[in-house]
Every structure is written in C-alpha cells, then in structure tokens.
Amino acid sequence: MPIYAKAVSVTKTPRLLQENLNLEGLVINGVEGSFMAGVKIMDINDGKECAEKLYDIFKTRVYLYLDQMGMIMADRDGVLYHGYEPGLRVENTNGVGASMTAALAYAQLRHESLDDTLELMIRIGGLTMATGKSVSDRVGTLLANE
C-alpha cells in the first residue's frame, strides 16, 4: 500500500526522515520545503532547486506547492512545474496542502497519469486558495466532472 505524507510544519517535517518509512510521495509547502532544503525560494528556479534537494533528502517523489507560483514535482526522472491559472486571486491558503493531498490520493486511486495528477492537484489547490473557506464548494463539482 503506497504511503503519502503531508508535511504539516517546519518542526514536524523532520520526523518524516525515518529509514523504515517507505514513502511514495511527500506533499510540502514552500515554507517547509525551504526550511528542510536550506533554499530560499524567490522564483520558480529556486523552487525547482528546492524540490530537487528535497527529493535527495527524502528519497521519494516530492510535490512542492508554492503560494502564488504553482506546484513543482521532483523525482528520479527530473522536475516538472505546473502553474496556477493566470489571475488566481488568493483569499486564503489554509487547507491548500490538505486539498492537494486529497487530490493526489484521488488521482492515484483512479490510476491517473502523473501529468493529470499534477493538473488535478493544482486545480484543486487553486480553488481552495480562491475561497475564504477551508475547501471550495466547487471542488465537488470539479471531481464530479472528471
């Protein structure tokens, strides 16, 4: 059974560095990722460097999401970037990581391709950021149409 983790804080994320923890993937935000990798993220290139370092540290696929920028995925095959929709208005970033992790699990259960998985994660993360609620009412509609 694949195990996916969501980093929840800079103080708790280091606990995921266990030799017997066989993660399939790690969802982590820019603050946590920057802390763990020691990379200050100012732009997409910094984000890509950070994601690569996180992959080297955790030895698992990394889904690094950055407010205002998008998602960077790093694994043994390289780095992929998916940006949020242009003009996204950020109302609230609470719940973005949780919604993206849920989208990841949903896509994996449906055996979606990596590209489709990343696209779903970024769309649901964007919907979450665009509302003052923890989860957008539009997420259910989006998933129903998948």
Accessible surface in RSA format (square Angstrom, percent):
REM  Atomic radii and reference values for relative SASA: ProtOr
REM  Chains: A
REM  Algorithm: Lee & Richards
REM  Probe-radius: 1.40
REM  Slices: 20
REM RES _ NUM      All-atoms   Total-Side   Main-Chain    Non-polar    All polar
REM                ABS   REL    ABS   REL    ABS   REL    ABS   REL    ABS   REL
RES MET A   1   213.39 110.5 142.30  94.2  71.09 169.3 113.89  96.8  99.50 131.8
RES PRO A   2    82.04  59.8  62.08  56.6  19.96  72.6  69.64  57.5  12.41  77.1
RES ILE A   3    81.00  46.1  77.60  57.8   3.40   8.2  80.65  58.1   0.35   1.0
RES TYR A   4    53.01  24.8  27.05  15.4  25.96  67.6  21.33  16.0  31.69  39.1
RES ALA A   5    13.97  12.8   8.18  12.6   5.79  13.2  13.97  19.7   0.00   0.0
RES LYS A   6    53.48  26.1  36.02  22.1  17.46  41.6  31.43  28.3  22.05  23.5
RES ALA A   7     1.27   1.2   0.00   0.0   1.27   2.9   1.27   1.8   0.00   0.0
RES VAL A   8    97.25  64.0  69.64  63.0  27.61  66.5  72.34  62.9  24.91  67.6
RES SER A   9    34.57  29.2  29.36  39.2   5.20  12.0  34.37  73.2   0.20   0.3
RES VAL A  10    46.13  30.4  44.14  40.0   1.99   4.8  44.14  38.4   1.99   5.4
RES THR A  11   104.54  74.4  86.67  87.9  17.87  42.6  78.07 104.9  26.47  40.0
RES LYS A  12   101.42  49.5  97.88  60.1   3.54   8.4  43.87  39.5  57.55  61.3
RES THR A  13     1.35   1.0   0.00   0.0   1.35   3.2   1.34   1.8   0.00   0.0
RES PRO A  14    52.27  38.1  44.16  40.3   8.11  29.5  44.61  36.8   7.67  47.7
RES ARG A  15   158.36  66.5 148.31  75.6  10.05  23.9  63.95  87.4  94.41  57.2
RES LEU A  16    38.14  21.2  32.87  23.5   5.27  13.2  32.87  23.1   5.27  14.2
RES LEU A  17    86.31  48.1  54.27  38.8  32.04  80.5  60.23  42.3  26.08  70.2
RES GLN A  18    95.61  53.5  80.85  59.1  14.76  35.1  28.66  61.0  66.95  50.8
RES GLU A  19   190.09 109.1 147.04 111.2  43.06 102.5  68.69 132.9 121.40  99.1
RES ASN A  20   133.79  92.3  99.14  95.8  34.65  83.4  47.26 113.7  86.53  83.6
RES LEU A  21    54.21  30.2  37.57  26.9  16.63  41.8  38.90  27.3  15.30  41.2
RES ASN A  22   129.56  89.3 116.36 112.4  13.20  31.8  33.82  81.4  95.74  92.5
RES LEU A  23    19.62  10.9   6.04   4.3  13.58  34.1   6.23   4.4  13.39  36.0
RES GLU A  24    92.77  53.3  82.66  62.5  10.10  24.0   8.64  16.7  84.13  68.7
RES GLY A  25     0.00   0.0   0.00   N/A   0.00   0.0   0.00   0.0   0.00   0.0
RES LEU A  26     0.00   0.0   0.00   0.0   0.00   0.0   0.00   0.0   0.00   0.0
RES VAL A  27     0.00   0.0   0.00   0.0   0.00   0.0   0.00   0.0   0.00   0.0
RES ILE A  28     0.00   0.0   0.00   0.0   0.00   0.0   0.00   0.0   0.00   0.0
RES ASN A  29    37.44  25.8  37.44  36.2   0.00   0.0   7.21  17.4  30.23  29.2
RES GLY A  30    14.40  17.8   0.00   N/A  14.40  17.8  10.57  29.0   3.83   8.6
RES VAL A  31   111.30  73.2 104.55  94.6   6.75  16.3 108.94  94.7   2.36   6.4
RES GLU A  32     7.19   4.1   7.19   5.4   0.00   0.0   2.62   5.1   4.56   3.7
RES GLY A  33     0.00   0.0   0.00   N/A   0.00   0.0   0.00   0.0   0.00   0.0
RES SER A  34    29.63  25.0  27.24  36.4   2.39   5.5  10.79  23.0  18.84  26.4
RES PHE A  35   119.41  59.7  95.05  58.9  24.37  63.4 104.05  63.1  15.36  44.0
RES MET A  36    30.41  15.7  11.46   7.6  18.96  45.1  11.17   9.5  19.24  25.5
RES ALA A  37    14.13  13.0   0.00   0.0  14.13  32.2   1.41   2.0  12.72  33.7
RES GLY A  38    67.32  83.0   0.00   N/A  67.32  83.0  35.84  98.3  31.49  70.5
RES VAL A  39    11.62   7.6   7.04   6.4   4.59  11.0  11.03   9.6   0.60   1.6
RES LYS A  40   154.90  75.6 140.08  85.9  14.82  35.3  87.28  78.6  67.62  72.0
RES ILE A  41    30.31  17.2   8.71   6.5  21.60  52.1   8.71   6.3  21.60  58.6
RES MET A  42   130.01  67.3 105.31  69.7  24.69  58.8  98.87  84.1  31.13  41.2
RES ASP A  43    69.42  48.6  66.45  66.1   2.97   7.0  32.17  75.7  37.26  37.2
RES ILE A  44    45.70  26.0  44.39  33.1   1.32   3.2  44.39  32.0   1.32   3.6
RES ASN A  45   107.97  74.5 101.00  97.6   6.97  16.8  25.27  60.8  82.70  79.9
RES ASP A  46    35.24  24.7  34.97  34.8   0.27   0.6   0.76   1.8  34.48  34.4
RES GLY A  47     0.00   0.0   0.00   N/A   0.00   0.0   0.00   0.0   0.00   0.0
RES LYS A  48    74.42  36.3  74.42  45.7   0.00   0.0  25.57  23.0  48.86  52.0
RES GLU A  49    73.83  42.4  71.65  54.2   2.18   5.2  25.06  48.5  48.77  39.8
RES CYS A  50     0.00   0.0   0.00   0.0   0.00   0.0   0.00   0.0   0.00   0.0
RES ALA A  51     0.00   0.0   0.00   0.0   0.00   0.0   0.00   0.0   0.00   0.0
RES GLU A  52    87.79  50.4  85.73  64.9   2.06   4.9  25.02  48.4  62.77  51.3
RES LYS A  53    86.24  42.1  85.60  52.5   0.63   1.5  48.31  43.5  37.92  40.4
RES LEU A  54     0.00   0.0   0.00   0.0   0.00   0.0   0.00   0.0   0.00   0.0
RES TYR A  55    51.34  24.0  51.34  29.2   0.00   0.0  28.20  21.2  23.14  28.5
RES ASP A  56    83.22  58.3  79.24  78.9   3.98   9.4  23.37  55.0  59.85  59.7
RES ILE A  57    64.89  36.9  43.71  32.6  21.19  51.1  50.16  36.1  14.74  40.0
RES PHE A  58    20.35  10.2   1.69   1.0  18.66  48.6   3.92   2.4  16.43  47.0
RES LYS A  59   152.66  74.5 128.32  78.7  24.35  58.0  99.50  89.6  53.16  56.6
RES THR A  60     8.27   5.9   2.30   2.3   5.96  14.2   7.05   9.5   1.22   1.8
RES ARG A  61    70.74  29.7  66.68  34.0   4.06   9.7   8.49  11.6  62.25  37.7
RES VAL A  62     0.00   0.0   0.00   0.0   0.00   0.0   0.00   0.0   0.00   0.0
RES TYR A  63     1.74   0.8   1.74   1.0   0.00   0.0   0.00   0.0   1.74   2.1
RES LEU A  64     0.00   0.0   0.00   0.0   0.00   0.0   0.00   0.0   0.00   0.0
RES TYR A  65    12.50   5.8  11.99   6.8   0.51   1.3   4.98   3.7   7.52   9.3
RES LEU A  66     6.61   3.7   5.53   4.0   1.08   2.7   6.61   4.6   0.00   0.0
RES ASP A  67    66.29  46.4  54.26  54.0  12.03  28.4  18.70  44.0  47.59  47.5
RES GLN A  68   128.58  71.9  98.12  71.7  30.47  72.5  46.24  98.4  82.34  62.5
RES MET A  69    49.15  25.5  41.98  27.8   7.17  17.1  44.82  38.1   4.33   5.7
RES GLY A  70     0.00   0.0   0.00   N/A   0.00   0.0   0.00   0.0   0.00   0.0
RES MET A  71     0.95   0.5   0.69   0.5   0.26   0.6   0.69   0.6   0.26   0.3
RES ILE A  72     0.00   0.0   0.00   0.0   0.00   0.0   0.00   0.0   0.00   0.0
RES MET A  73     3.05   1.6   2.93   1.9   0.13   0.3   2.93   2.5   0.13   0.2
RES ALA A  74     1.15   1.1   1.15   1.8   0.00   0.0   1.15   1.6   0.00   0.0
RES ASP A  75    17.13  12.0   9.66   9.6   7.47  17.7   6.42  15.1  10.71  10.7
RES ARG A  76   203.57  85.5 168.60  85.9  34.97  83.3  54.31  74.2 149.26  90.5
RES ASP A  77   123.13  86.2  84.08  83.7  39.05  92.3  35.37  83.2  87.76  87.5
RES GLY A  78    31.74  39.1   0.00   N/A  31.74  39.1  30.96  85.0   0.78   1.8
RES VAL A  79    39.49  26.0  11.40  10.3  28.09  67.7  11.40   9.9  28.09  76.2
RES LEU A  80    76.21  42.4  73.69  52.7   2.52   6.3  75.81  53.2   0.40   1.1
RES TYR A  81    82.90  38.7  57.33  32.6  25.58  66.5  43.84  32.9  39.06  48.2
RES HIS A  82    30.53  16.7  26.87  18.7   3.66   9.4  17.91  18.5  12.62  14.7
RES GLY A  83    33.59  41.4   0.00   N/A  33.59  41.4  10.76  29.5  22.84  51.1
RES TYR A  84    24.82  11.6   6.64   3.8  18.18  47.3   7.79   5.9  17.03  21.0
RES GLU A  85   121.62  69.8 112.94  85.4   8.68  20.7  44.94  86.9  76.67  62.6
RES PRO A  86   136.70  99.6 104.79  95.5  31.90 116.0 116.09  95.8  20.60 128.0
RES GLY A  87    74.75  92.2   0.00   N/A  74.75  92.2  44.13 121.1  30.61  68.6
RES LEU A  88    47.71  26.6  21.87  15.6  25.84  65.0  28.35  19.9  19.35  52.1
RES ARG A  89   176.84  74.2 169.23  86.3   7.61  18.1  70.32  96.1 106.52  64.6
RES VAL A  90    48.50  31.9  16.82  15.2  31.69  76.4  16.82  14.6  31.69  85.9
RES GLU A  91    94.71  54.4  61.36  46.4  33.35  79.4  15.87  30.7  78.83  64.4
RES ASN A  92    32.01  22.1  25.10  24.3   6.92  16.7  14.23  34.3  17.78  17.2
RES THR A  93    56.46  40.2  43.94  44.5  12.52  29.8  15.04  20.2  41.42  62.6
RES ASN A  94   103.86  71.6  98.84  95.5   5.02  12.1  21.58  51.9  82.28  79.5
RES GLY A  95    28.39  35.0   0.00   N/A  28.39  35.0  15.43  42.3  12.96  29.0
RES VAL A  96     0.84   0.6   0.62   0.6   0.22   0.5   0.62   0.5   0.22   0.6
RES GLY A  97     3.97   4.9   0.00   N/A   3.97   4.9   0.75   2.1   3.22   7.2
RES ALA A  98    65.26  60.0  55.24  85.3  10.02  22.8  58.64  82.6   6.63  17.6
RES SER A  99     9.84   8.3   3.01   4.0   6.83  15.7   9.10  19.4   0.74   1.0
RES MET A 100     0.00   0.0   0.00   0.0   0.00   0.0   0.00   0.0   0.00   0.0
RES THR A 101    28.91  20.6  28.63  29.0   0.28   0.7  28.63  38.5   0.28   0.4
RES ALA A 102    62.31  57.3  50.36  77.7  11.94  27.2  58.34  82.2   3.97  10.5
RES ALA A 103     2.18   2.0   0.00   0.0   2.18   5.0   1.68   2.4   0.50   1.3
RES LEU A 104     0.29   0.2   0.29   0.2   0.00   0.0   0.29   0.2   0.00   0.0
RES ALA A 105    45.05  41.4  42.70  65.9   2.35   5.3  44.74  63.0   0.31   0.8
RES TYR A 106    62.32  29.1  59.32  33.8   3.00   7.8  52.73  39.6   9.59  11.8
RES ALA A 107     0.00   0.0   0.00   0.0   0.00   0.0   0.00   0.0   0.00   0.0
RES GLN A 108    57.75  32.3  48.57  35.5   9.17  21.8  12.58  26.8  45.17  34.3
RES LEU A 109   145.10  80.8 125.41  89.7  19.69  49.5 127.88  89.8  17.22  46.3
RES ARG A 110   107.51  45.1  83.14  42.4  24.37  58.0  31.22  42.7  76.30  46.2
RES HIS A 111   165.97  90.7 134.95  93.8  31.02  79.4  96.62  99.6  69.34  80.7
RES GLU A 112    52.31  30.0  35.33  26.7  16.98  40.4   9.12  17.6  43.18  35.3
RES SER A 113    61.50  52.0  45.16  60.3  16.34  37.6  52.97 112.8   8.53  12.0
RES LEU A 114    49.10  27.3  37.88  27.1  11.23  28.2  40.69  28.6   8.42  22.6
RES ASP A 115    84.09  58.9  81.66  81.3   2.43   5.7  28.93  68.1  55.16  55.0
RES ASP A 116    76.27  53.4  71.44  71.1   4.83  11.4  12.35  29.1  63.92  63.7
RES THR A 117     0.02   0.0   0.02   0.0   0.00   0.0   0.00   0.0   0.02   0.0
RES LEU A 118     0.54   0.3   0.54   0.4   0.00   0.0   0.54   0.4   0.00   0.0
RES GLU A 119    71.42  41.0  71.42  54.0   0.00   0.0  30.95  59.9  40.47  33.0
RES LEU A 120     7.39   4.1   6.49   4.6   0.90   2.3   7.04   4.9   0.35   0.9
RES MET A 121     0.00   0.0   0.00   0.0   0.00   0.0   0.00   0.0   0.00   0.0
RES ILE A 122     6.42   3.7   4.69   3.5   1.73   4.2   4.69   3.4   1.73   4.7
RES ARG A 123    83.33  35.0  76.14  38.8   7.20  17.1  14.97  20.5  68.37  41.4
RES ILE A 124     5.03   2.9   5.03   3.7   0.00   0.0   5.03   3.6   0.00   0.0
RES GLY A 125     0.00   0.0   0.00   N/A   0.00   0.0   0.00   0.0   0.00   0.0
RES GLY A 126     7.20   8.9   0.00   N/A   7.20   8.9   7.15  19.6   0.05   0.1
RES LEU A 127    24.04  13.4  21.17  15.1   2.87   7.2  21.67  15.2   2.37   6.4
RES THR A 128     0.00   0.0   0.00   0.0   0.00   0.0   0.00   0.0   0.00   0.0
RES MET A 129     0.00   0.0   0.00   0.0   0.00   0.0   0.00   0.0   0.00   0.0
RES ALA A 130    41.77  38.4  22.23  34.3  19.54  44.4  22.44  31.6  19.33  51.2
RES THR A 131    27.19  19.3  22.85  23.2   4.34  10.3  13.86  18.6  13.33  20.2
RES GLY A 132    62.05  76.5   0.00   N/A  62.05  76.5  30.77  84.4  31.28  70.1
RES LYS A 133   109.34  53.3 103.28  63.4   6.07  14.4  82.59  74.3  26.76  28.5
RES SER A 134    71.74  60.6  65.86  87.9   5.88  13.5  30.71  65.4  41.03  57.5
RES VAL A 135    83.80  55.1  75.84  68.7   7.96  19.2  75.84  65.9   7.96  21.6
RES SER A 136     9.37   7.9   5.83   7.8   3.54   8.2   0.19   0.4   9.18  12.9
RES ASP A 137   109.01  76.4  82.28  81.9  26.72  63.2  41.12  96.8  67.89  67.7
RES ARG A 138   154.88  65.0 152.88  77.9   2.00   4.8  57.00  77.9  97.88  59.3
RES VAL A 139    18.76  12.3  18.76  17.0   0.00   0.0  18.76  16.3   0.00   0.0
RES GLY A 140    46.32  57.1   0.00   N/A  46.32  57.1  37.54 103.0   8.78  19.7
RES THR A 141    86.92  61.8  80.06  81.2   6.86  16.4  55.97  75.2  30.95  46.8
RES LEU A 142    22.13  12.3  16.56  11.8   5.57  14.0  21.01  14.8   1.12   3.0
RES LEU A 143    45.52  25.3  40.67  29.1   4.85  12.2  40.93  28.7   4.59  12.3
RES ALA A 144    87.12  80.1  45.92  70.9  41.20  93.7  58.88  82.9  28.25  74.8
RES ASN A 145   119.56  82.4  84.75  81.9  34.81  83.8  30.87  74.3  88.69  85.7
RES GLU A 146    83.83  48.1  36.76  27.8  47.07 112.1  22.59  43.7  61.24  50.0
END  Absolute sums over single chains surface
CHAIN  1 A     8044.3       6267.1       1777.2       4210.4       3833.9
END  Absolute sums over all chains
TOTAL          8044.3       6267.1       1777.2       4210.4       3833.9
